[in-house]
Amino acid sequence: MYSNAIWIMLEKSVNIIGLIYINSLMAKYIGPENFGKINISTSIFIFVQTLSWFGGQNIIFKRMSENTKSGIAMAIHTQNLRRIFFLVSSGSVLIYLYFFTDLIVFLFGLANCIATYYIVMDFFSIYNNTQLKSKINTITNVIGLSLALLIRYYIAHFKMPVHYFTIPIIIIPLIPYIMRFIYFKYTTKIKENSKVAGIYNRHMLYAGGALILSSLSADIYTQISSIFLTKIMSYSYLGIYSVALTIGGAWSFIVLSLVTSFFSKIYSEKNEITVEKLLIKINRIVILLSLIALGGFYLFGGYFIHLLYGDNYMDSVNIIPIIIIGTMFSSLGTICYRYMIKESGYSYLAKKMILCCILTIPLSWVMISSFGINGAAYCFLTVEILSCTLLNYFFRNKTIIKMHLNIFKTR
């Protein structure tokens, strides 16, 4: 389990460190305005990705952890279902971007559309994580990312037109997808059985129907501030806020890697005492890493932002500590989310996330209108705290509040 987590962390660390460095070159070159335009198209296609998956990541992850053959069959037989959702949602978004935004936003939307397709089709990464083969994901992602970063570097270095940055957006998911597909095809035996396709699709629609509401609501409450910043303020403020989100959440790759590996064990574990111990351990690790990240930023954050991004992005320094704390609660909330999936709490998750979404939309608008970019950061923090704690505490026999209280017990 820990070996697999290390591979996942290595993969994510290369992604985060590489993207931070190259994105800083790009951000310096194109300025906050165009950087904001790139990020708004990315934010919009996060919704397309969520709609296309239809809750499938967690359903397939759980099934593969419990029964590998059944999980593979489910992933394969539900691909066409995801393609249909993708075509409908991405087509609608592209039409909107073409008629209601400028050329730069549309071109980056088109690039994100292509990239999203390969992300949605790539169930191979889920398979590798559940089978403790995360080193395959690491190797393939590093190759794809390295090529994309090299292209980004040359575009920035030679001051090429901004639309050339669409190329690495596509490269990042495309190369790993092709390599993982080839590896999966030649190392995994698959028994085709078209008779079960209908069963798997119905299950995906039923189970995913509950999860998609919670997932979309999560996207809304995490992305709505980005959308409101462009409407109330400007693309430039979104560019600065995007830098704050990137740096403030960069350390979370360690947490998410550990959570992924822990839950591959938790999903298959039948002993409740063992599950409880694993949950306590991963929660404590998240809190410890969060405090380390916060301390590190207070010591070196200002210098780091000035060096990488320049003076145009220094406003992000004041809100990054808020983002770090919000990211801690978001990571703790991910543990709750996955535990609820283990307990088949799909209906509760849907209701909770819809409520969270309903709270976030007016809160975000009011806080950004009143406090600008600082309001966006405090809205993020407030919503993540509520989502992790109060809104989870009514779940089945108060299991989440008991889990949180156990974190602070010494025995």
C-alpha positions in Angstrom: 0.0 0.0 0.0 2.7 2.5 1.0 4.8 1.6 -2.1 1.8 2.4 -4.3 1.3 5.6 -2.5 4.9 6.7 -3.1 4.5 6.1 -6.8 1.3 8.1 -6.9 3.0 10.9 -4.9 6.0 10.8 -7.3 3.6 11.1 -10.3 1.7 14.0 -8.7 4.8 15.8 -7.5 6.3 15.8 -11.0 2.9 17.1 -12.4 2.6 19.8 -9.7 6.2 21.0 -9.7 6.5 20.9 -13.5 3.2 22.7 -14.0 3.9 25.4 -11.4 7.3 26.2 -13.0 6.1 26.2 -16.6 2.8 27.8 -15.8 4.7 30.6 -14.0 6.7 31.2 -17.3 3.4 31.3 -19.2 1.7 33.5 -16.6 4.5 36.0 -16.7 4.6 36.0 -20.5 0.8 36.4 -21.2 -0.1 38.4 -18.1 -3.1 38.0 -15.7 -5.8 38.9 -18.3 -5.0 36.1 -20.7 -4.0 33.8 -17.9 -7.5 34.3 -16.5 -9.1 33.5 -19.9 -7.2 30.2 -20.1 -8.4 29.3 -16.6 -12.1 30.2 -17.2 -12.2 27.7 -20.1 -10.5 25.1 -17.9 -13.1 25.7 -15.2 -16.0 25.3 -17.5 -14.7 22.0 -18.9 -14.4 20.6 -15.4 -18.2 20.5 -15.5 -18.1 18.6 -18.8 -15.6 16.1 -17.3 -17.9 15.5 -14.3 -21.0 15.1 -16.5 -19.3 12.7 -18.8 -18.0 10.5 -16.0 -21.4 10.5 -14.4 -20.0 9.5 -11.1 -18.1 6.6 -12.7 -14.6 7.2 -11.3 -15.6 6.3 -7.7 -18.0 3.6 -8.8 -15.4 1.9 -11.0 -12.7 2.4 -8.4 -14.8 0.7 -5.7 -15.8 -2.2 -8.0 -12.2 -2.8 -9.2 -11.0 -2.8 -5.6 -13.6 -5.3 -4.6 -13.7 -7.4 -7.8 -11.1 -6.7 -10.5 -12.7 -8.6 -13.3 -16.2 -7.1 -12.7 -14.6 -3.7 -12.4 -12.9 -4.0 -15.7 -16.1 -5.2 -17.4 -18.0 -2.3 -15.9 -15.4 0.2 -17.1 -15.4 -1.2 -20.7 -19.1 -1.6 -21.1 -19.9 1.9 -19.9 -17.5 3.7 -22.2 -20.2 4.4 -24.9 -22.4 5.9 -22.2 -19.7 8.3 -21.2 -19.1 9.2 -24.9 -22.8 10.2 -25.2 -22.7 12.4 -22.1 -19.4 13.9 -23.4 -20.8 14.8 -26.9 -23.9 16.4 -25.5 -22.2 18.4 -22.7 -19.1 19.5 -24.7 -21.1 20.4 -27.8 -23.3 22.7 -25.7 -20.4 24.4 -24.0 -18.5 25.0 -27.3 -21.6 26.5 -28.9 -21.8 28.9 -25.9 -18.1 29.8 -26.0 -18.2 30.5 -29.8 -21.1 32.9 -29.6 -20.6 34.6 -26.2 -16.9 34.8 -25.6 -13.8 36.0 -27.5 -11.6 33.9 -29.8 -8.9 33.1 -27.1 -11.5 31.7 -24.7 -13.1 29.6 -27.5 -9.7 28.2 -28.7 -8.7 27.2 -25.2 -12.2 25.7 -24.7 -11.7 23.6 -27.9 -8.3 22.4 -26.6 -9.9 21.5 -23.2 -12.7 19.7 -25.0 -10.2 17.4 -26.7 -8.2 16.9 -23.5 -11.3 16.1 -21.5 -12.3 13.4 -23.9 -9.1 11.4 -23.2 -9.4 12.0 -19.5 -13.0 10.6 -19.5 -12.0 7.6 -21.6 -8.9 6.8 -19.4 -10.2 4.2 -16.9 -6.8 2.6 -17.2 -5.3 4.9 -14.5 -8.1 3.9 -12.1 -7.3 0.2 -12.8 -3.6 0.8 -12.2 -4.2 2.5 -8.9 -6.6 -0.2 -7.6 -4.1 -2.9 -8.6 -1.2 -1.1 -6.9 0.4 -0.5 -10.2 0.6 3.3 -9.8 4.2 3.3 -11.2 2.6 2.8 -14.6 0.6 6.0 -14.2 3.7 7.8 -12.9 5.9 6.8 -15.9 3.3 7.6 -18.5 2.2 10.9 -17.0 5.8 12.0 -16.6 6.5 11.3 -20.3 3.3 13.2 -21.4 3.9 16.0 -19.0 7.6 16.4 -19.9 6.7 16.7 -23.6 4.0 19.3 -22.8 6.2 21.3 -20.5 8.9 21.4 -23.2 6.4 22.7 -25.7 5.2 25.3 -23.2 8.7 26.4 -22.4 9.6 27.0 -26.1 6.3 28.9 -26.7 7.1 31.2 -23.8 10.8 31.5 -24.6 10.3 32.4 -28.2 7.2 34.6 -27.4 4.9 32.8 -29.8 1.2 33.8 -30.0 -0.9 32.8 -27.0 -3.1 30.3 -28.9 -0.1 28.0 -29.3 -0.5 27.1 -25.6 -3.5 25.0 -26.7 -1.1 22.3 -27.9 0.3 21.2 -24.5 -3.2 21.2 -23.0 -4.1 18.3 -25.4 -0.7 16.6 -25.1 -0.9 16.2 -21.3 -3.7 13.6 -21.2 -3.3 12.2 -24.8 0.2 10.7 -24.4 -0.5 8.9 -21.1 -3.8 7.6 -22.4 -2.2 6.0 -25.5 0.6 4.5 -23.5 -1.7 3.1 -20.7 -4.1 1.8 -23.3 -1.2 -0.2 -25.0 0.0 -1.5 -21.6 -3.5 -2.5 -20.5 -4.2 -4.3 -23.8 -1.0 -6.4 -23.7 -1.0 -7.2 -20.0 -4.7 -7.8 -19.2 -6.9 -10.6 -20.4 -10.4 -9.4 -21.1 -13.4 -11.7 -21.6 -16.0 -9.9 -23.7 -19.7 -10.5 -22.8 -22.0 -8.1 -24.5 -25.0 -9.6 -22.6 -23.9 -7.8 -19.4 -23.5 -4.4 -21.0 -27.1 -3.4 -20.3 -26.8 -4.5 -16.6 -23.6 -2.4 -16.1 -25.1 0.7 -17.9 -28.2 0.5 -15.8 -26.2 0.2 -12.6 -24.0 3.2 -13.7 -27.1 5.3 -14.4 -28.7 4.3 -11.1 -25.6 4.7 -8.8 -24.1 7.5 -10.9 -27.4 9.4 -10.9 -27.0 10.0 -7.2 -23.3 10.7 -7.4 -23.5 13.1 -10.4 -25.7 15.5 -8.5 -23.1 15.6 -5.7 -20.2 15.8 -8.1 -21.8 18.6 -10.1 -22.6 20.5 -6.9 -19.0 20.1 -5.8 -17.8 21.5 -9.1 -20.2 24.4 -8.8 -19.1 25.3 -5.2 -15.4 25.0 -6.1 -15.6 26.8 -9.5 -18.4 29.3 -9.0 -16.0 31.9 -7.5 -13.8 31.7 -10.6 -16.9 32.4 -12.8 -18.1 35.3 -10.5 -14.7 36.9 -10.4 -14.8 37.3 -14.2 -18.3 38.7 -14.1 -18.0 41.0 -11.1 -14.4 42.0 -11.5 -12.2 40.9 -14.4 -10.2 38.1 -16.1 -7.0 39.6 -14.4 -8.4 38.9 -10.9 -9.2 35.4 -12.0 -5.6 35.0 -13.2 -4.3 36.0 -9.7 -6.9 33.9 -7.9 -5.9 30.9 -10.1 -2.3 31.3 -9.0 -3.4 31.3 -5.4 -5.4 28.1 -5.9 -2.5 26.4 -7.6 0.1 27.3 -5.0 -2.3 26.9 -2.0 -3.4 23.5 -3.1 -0.1 22.2 -4.6 0.8 20.2 -1.5 -2.5 18.3 -1.6 -1.1 15.8 -4.1 0.6 14.0 -1.2 -2.7 13.8 0.6 -4.7 12.6 -2.3 -2.1 10.0 -3.2 -2.2 8.6 0.3 -6.0 8.7 0.4 -6.2 6.8 -2.9 -3.9 4.1 -1.6 -5.6 3.9 1.8 -9.0 3.5 0.3 -7.9 0.7 -2.0 -7.3 -1.1 1.3 -10.4 0.3 3.1 -12.8 -0.7 0.3 -11.6 -4.3 0.5 -11.3 -4.5 4.3 -14.0 -6.3 6.2 -12.8 -5.7 9.8 -14.4 -2.6 11.1 -11.7 -2.0 13.7 -9.0 -2.1 11.1 -11.1 0.4 8.9 -11.4 2.7 11.9 -7.7 2.7 12.5 -6.9 3.4 8.9 -9.4 6.3 8.8 -7.9 7.9 12.0 -4.4 7.5 10.6 -5.1 9.2 7.2 -7.0 12.1 8.9 -4.1 12.8 11.2 -1.7 12.7 8.3 -3.8 15.3 6.4 -3.8 17.7 9.4 0.0 17.3 9.9 0.8 17.9 6.3 -1.5 20.9 6.2 0.3 22.5 9.1 3.7 21.9 7.5 2.4 23.5 4.2 1.1 26.5 6.1 4.3 27.0 8.0 6.4 26.6 4.8 4.4 29.3 3.0 4.7 31.8 5.8 8.4 31.4 5.7 9.0 31.4 1.9 5.7 32.2 0.2 6.2 35.8 -0.7 9.7 35.3 -2.1 8.4 32.2 -4.1 5.6 34.1 -5.8 7.8 37.1 -6.6 10.5 34.8 -8.1 8.2 32.6 -10.2 5.2 34.8 -11.2 6.4 38.4 -10.7 4.9 41.6 -9.3 1.6 41.3 -11.2 0.6 38.3 -9.1 1.8 39.5 -5.6 -1.9 40.0 -4.5 -2.1 36.2 -4.3 0.3 36.1 -1.3 -2.4 37.5 1.1 -5.0 34.8 0.2 -2.8 31.7 -0.2 -2.8 30.9 3.6 -6.6 30.9 3.5 -6.5 28.6 0.5 -4.1 26.2 2.3 -6.5 25.9 5.3 -9.4 25.5 2.9 -7.5 22.7 1.1 -7.0 20.9 4.4 -10.7 20.8 5.0 -11.3 19.8 1.4 -8.8 16.9 1.8 -10.5 15.8 5.1 -13.8 16.1 3.2 -12.5 13.7 0.5 -11.9 11.1 3.2 -15.5 11.5 4.3 -16.8 11.4 0.7 -15.0 8.1 0.0 -16.0 6.6 3.2 -19.7 7.4 2.4 -19.2 5.7 -0.9 -17.9 2.6 0.9 -21.1 2.7 3.0 -23.2 3.2 -0.2 -24.3 6.7 1.0 -25.0 7.9 -2.5 -28.4 9.5 -1.7 -27.0 11.4 1.4 -24.1 12.7 -0.7 -26.4 14.0 -3.4 -28.5 15.9 -0.9 -25.5 17.2 1.0 -23.7 18.5 -2.1 -26.9 20.1 -3.5 -27.4 21.9 -0.3 -23.7 22.9 -0.3 -24.1 24.3 -3.8 -27.2 26.2 -2.9 -25.3 27.9 0.0 -22.3 28.6 -2.1 -23.8 30.5 -5.0 -25.3 33.5 -3.1 -22.4 33.4 -0.6 -19.8 33.6 -3.3 -21.6 36.5 -5.1 -22.0 38.5 -1.9 -18.5 38.0 -0.7 -16.8 38.8 -4.0 -19.1 41.8 -4.5 -18.2 43.0 -1.0 -14.5 42.0 -0.6 -13.2 41.2 -4.1 -10.6 38.5 -4.4 -10.3 38.1 -0.6 -14.0 37.3 -0.6 -13.5 34.5 -3.1 -10.8 33.0 -0.8 -12.9 33.3 2.4 -15.9 31.8 0.5 -13.8 28.8 -0.4 -12.7 28.3 3.2 -16.2 28.7 4.6 -17.8 26.2 2.2 -15.0 23.6 2.7 -15.4 23.8 6.5 -19.2 23.3 6.2 -18.8 20.6 3.7 -16.3 18.6 5.8 -18.0 19.0 9.1 -21.6 20.1 9.8 -23.1 18.9 6.5 -21.5 15.5 7.0 -22.5 15.0 10.6 -26.0 13.8 9.9 -24.8 10.8 8.0 -25.9 7.4 9.2 -25.6 7.1 13.0 -23.3 10.1 13.2 -20.3 8.0 11.9 -18.5 11.1 10.5 -18.5 13.1 13.7 -17.4 10.0 15.6 -14.5 9.6 13.1 -13.5 13.2 13.6 -13.6 13.0 17.4 -11.5 9.8 17.2 -8.7 11.8 15.5 -8.0 13.6 18.8 -8.1 10.6 21.1 -4.7 9.5 22.4 -5.4 5.7 22.7 
